[in-house]
Amino acid sequence: MLLFTCDYLEGAHEKILQRLAETNLEKMPGYENDPYCISAAEKIRAACECPEGSVFFTVGGTQTNAVVISTMLQSCEGVLAADTGHVNVHEAGAIEYTGHKVLSLPAYEGKMKAPDLKDYLVNFYKDPSHEHMVIPGMVYLSYPTEYGTLYTKKELTDIYAVCREYQIPLYVDGARLGYGLMSAAADLTLPELARLCDVFYIGGTKVGALCGEAVVFPKGNEPKYFITKIKQRGAMLAKGRLLGVQFDTLFTDGLYFKISAHAIGMAEMLKRELKDMGYTFYLDSPTNQQFLVLTDQEADTLTAKGAGYDLFARVDENHVVCRFCTSWATREEDMRELLQILKECRLASIS
């Protein structure tokens, strides 16, 4: 099948597999005390231009969000997120399972706005009974968002200013960080992102690695006993070298950014040719997630022809939104085949 349902369908980049094979029989200490984790952390600090920063490796995105959020909040605090945010919608209540409520704000194509955040905090502390409520203790956002959209530097700066005013940390989920940074629409660099938040993670699972994420506290501001708490929450890999080798490879010779740029190139090709065919997009995503409005007939035909997509939403009784994800591993020949099928679907629907 031609699957474009998500951006972690394939295993890992060949250079990572090669390095894993080359280092396979080396005897290394566990729990990220090996030379590869140490080297990877140094390379990440250099890429982020935060020499004083702390870097930790975890096994996956949901575990990372649960660990970071639960360790940075007091027991009576919750985390503010856009109502479309991953922690609010697609993590099976993982944050609530740790004992912390997700406090939702309105989303605009996946993004929260600084004025809404400020209004929430102002109104919360105006309430004379706020001490009997869940206290907003941090802010969570995704870059890119779940809608493939990007915060501008100004938008992120404004949100961070509100966070600093209220002395709450800003956490950026970077599961698809490479695809955001390499978009032509991005006006943020990795070092700028590091300066405009208190903690973020660099996604590996969706950007070339077999598994794993790199959590970065750019100011060396990780919670006390953070490593112990990662282990306590089941997000630590005993053979930490497997994560270290992968991120050391991704951050050698700019590989992480090169393969992310490839995914963006494939997405732009898809967008350009589908617009020429007369297709309508649900929104303008500048990253690797593209949201196409299809008739039910077109969606059914796609499925029958073996093209896989993610059914994102229903527009009306006759139309659905189908999400197509490109990735570091998307082949141009597969993209061409998908485009041919979509062309046939469009011609059939208008004939």
N, C-alpha and C positions, 0 to 999 in steps of 0.2 A: 504493500500500500504506500501511497504518497502521504505521509503523515506530517502535518504542520500544527498539531494540537498543542504543543508546548516547546520550550527551548532546552529541554534536557532529555531528549529521546535517545541520543547517541551516548556512547560511553565516555571517552576522553580523547583529547587531542593526542595525535601520534607521538609528539615530543614528550608528553607526560608519560605515556605508556613505555616509551623507550627508556626514559630515566628511571621509572619504577623497575623495569627489568634489569637495568644496569646496576642498580643499587640493592636489588632484591636480597642477596645473600650477605650483605654487610650487617654486622652485628651492631645495633644501635640501642642506646637507652630509650626508655619509653616516655610517654606523657610530655612530649614536646621539648625534651631535654637533649635532643639529637642535633647534630650540626646543620641538618637541612632546615629544621624549623627555625633555628637561630639565624641562618643565612636568609631565609625567606622573610623573616620579621625585619631584618635590617634593610632588605631591598624594598619592602613595603614602606618602612619609615622614610627611606630616601625618596620614593615616588610621591609620598604625601608631603614631603618637606616638613616633617615633624620629628626631628631627631630625639626629642624627649618623649615621644609617644610610646604606648604599650600595644603590642599585637598578640592576639591569642587566636588559636585555631579551634573551630568547632565542627561538628559532623554535618549539620544541615541548617536550613533556614529557619524552620519552625523552632528547633531547639535553640538556635541563636536568639531569636526574638524572646522566647520564654526566659532564657538565662539572663539576657541583658536587662529586660524590663523588670523581672522579679528581683534582681539583685540591686537595682538602682532605686527601687521604690520602698517606702516604709509600708508597714502592713495595712495602714488605713488609706493608702494612696492608690489612684488609678492612673491610666495612661490616656491622654487625649490623642485621637486619631480621626482622620476623615472617615465618614461612614462607609466609604468603599474600601477603606484600608485593609490590607491583607490580614492584620491581626484581628480585625473586627468581623471579617467575613469568611475567610478560607483557612483558618487554622484550628478548626474543631474545638473552639473554646480553650485553646492552650493557655492563653494569658489568664483567663478566668480560673482555669484549673490550678494556677499557681496562687490564687487568692486575690487577684487584682482585677478590677473592673476596667473594661475598655469604655471610655467616655467619648461618644462620637460627635463630630462636628459636620456641618454640611460640606459636601464635596462638589467641586466644579470640574468635570472631566477628570476626576480622580484626585484633585488637589484641594487642600484646605487653604483658606485665606487668612492672612495675619489679622485683619479687623475682626473676623469671626472668633479667632482665638482670643484676642484681647477682650472682646465683649463677653465671652464665656467666663474668663477669669475675673473680670470686673464684677459681673453679676453674681458670680459664685461668692466672692468675698463680701458683697453687699448684703447677702442673705444672713440675717441674724442667727440662723440655725445652721450655718455652714459647717460648724464643728461636728454636727451629727450626720454629715454627708460624706460621700467618697471624695477625698481631696485630690484635685488634679496635681499629680506629682511629676509628670514628664510629658513630652510631646513626641509622637511617633509619626514619621512620614516615609514614603517610599520614593526612591529616585532610580529609575523611572517609576511612575505610578502604575497601579494596576490597569490603567487605561492607556499605558504607553506614553503618557504625557510627561513633560519635564517642568520642574520648578526653575524659574530664571534665577540669576544671581540676586536680583533685587527682591524677588519673592522670598527666597531663602533667608536673605539678610533681614528682611522685615519680620519674618517668623522668629528668627533667632534673637532679634532685639526684644520681642515680647517675652521670650523664654528667659532672657537674662534679667529683664525687669522684674519678673516674678520668681527668679532664682530657681528655675526648674530646667532640667537638662533636655536637650534636643537630640533625638536618636533618629538616624537615617538608615532605613532598610535598603541595602544595596544589592539585593539578590541579582538584579540585572544591571549593576552599576556600569559595567563596561559598555553596554549598549546605550546607556544614557550619555556617558562622557564622549562617546565617539559619534554621536548624532551631529549632523550639520547644524541643528537648531540649538545645541547646547552652548551656553555662554559661561559654563562653569568648568574649571579644571579640577583635577583631584586635589591638589594642594589647597585650592580655594574652598572646596567642600570640607576638607579637614579643618579649616579655620572657622567654618560657619556652623559647626555642630559640636556636641560634646562626645558623641560616640557614633560610629557607623560600622557597617561591615561590607567587605568586598566579596561579592558572590562568586563562588567557584563552581558550584553545582550546575548553574545555568550558563556558565561561561567557560567551558572547556575542561573542567575537572571531573573526575569520577564522582567526587563528593567533596563537601567541605566548604567552609566559609572562614574568612579572616576578619576578626573583630578588632577594630582600631579605636583606642582611646587616645586621640591626638595630643592631649595635654598630660598624658600619664596619669589620668584621673580615674582609673578603674576602681570599683568598690573594693573595700578591704576583703581579703581572702577570696578574691575573684576566681583564681584557679581552683581552689577547693570547692567553690560553689558550682563551677562548671561540672566538675566530677560528680558532685552531689546530685545534680539535675540530669545526669545521664548524657551529657553532650560532649564528653571527652573521649577521645580515641586512645586506647592504650598504646597502640602502634602509631604514635603521633607522627613518626617519620613519613607515613603515607600522605599526610596532609602537608607536611613540610616540603617533601619532594615536589608535590604538585604546585604549590604556590611559589616555590623557588624557581620552577620552570616557567610558570606563567609570568613572573616578573623578571625574567632574563631576556634581554634584547627586545623588550616591549611586546612580547608575545600576547599578553592579555589584551592590549589595545589593538593589535593587528587583527586578532581573530574577532574581536568585537566589531571592528570596522567592516569586516567581511559580512557579518550578519546585517548590518545597516545597509550595505550595498545591495544585498539580496532583497531586503524589505523595500528599498526605494525602487528597485526594478519592478517588483510586484505592484507597488502603488502606481507607478507611472503607466504601466501597460494596462492595468485595469481601468484607470481613468480614461485612457484612450478607447477602451471597449464600451464606455458608458456606464460603468458600475458606480454605485454610490457608497461612500464610506460613512460609517456611523460618526466618526470624529477624525480629526487630522492628527494622527500619531506620527511623531518624527523618529520613532525608535523601531525596534524589531517586532513589535506587536501591531498588526494591522487588522482593523475591524470593518468587515464588509457587510453591507446590507444586501441580503439575498431573499428572493421569494422562496416559499416553502418548496416549490417545484425545483428551483435551482439547487437548493440545499440537498434535496433528496437525490437529484441527479448526480451531484458531486459524490455523495456517499456511495451510490450504486457504481460509480466509476472508480471507486477505491481511493478517493482523496479525503484525507482526514483533517478535520478542523475542530475547534472548540466552540460549542454552541454557547455564545456569551449572553444573549438576551433575546427577548421577543419584542419586536417593534409594534406590530399590530397582528390581526388575525391571519394575515397573508405573508408577513415578512419577519425574518429573524436576523440577528447580528451574529456573524460567524467570525471568530478570531483565528487568524493565521499567524503563527510565530516562525520567524526565521532564527537561525542560530549560527554559532561559530562553524558548524558542520554542514550547513545547507549547501547542496550542490546545485550549480547553475542548471544542469540537465534536469534535475528534479523540478526546479522552479519553472523551466520551460514546459515541462510536461503538465504541471499544474495549470499554467496559463493557457495551454491548449484546451484542457478540459473546461476551464472557466469560459473560454471563448465559445466552445460548443454549447455550453449551458446557456449563455446569453443569446446566441443565435436561435436556439430551440425555443427560448421563452418569448422571443419577439416575432417568431414566424407564425 
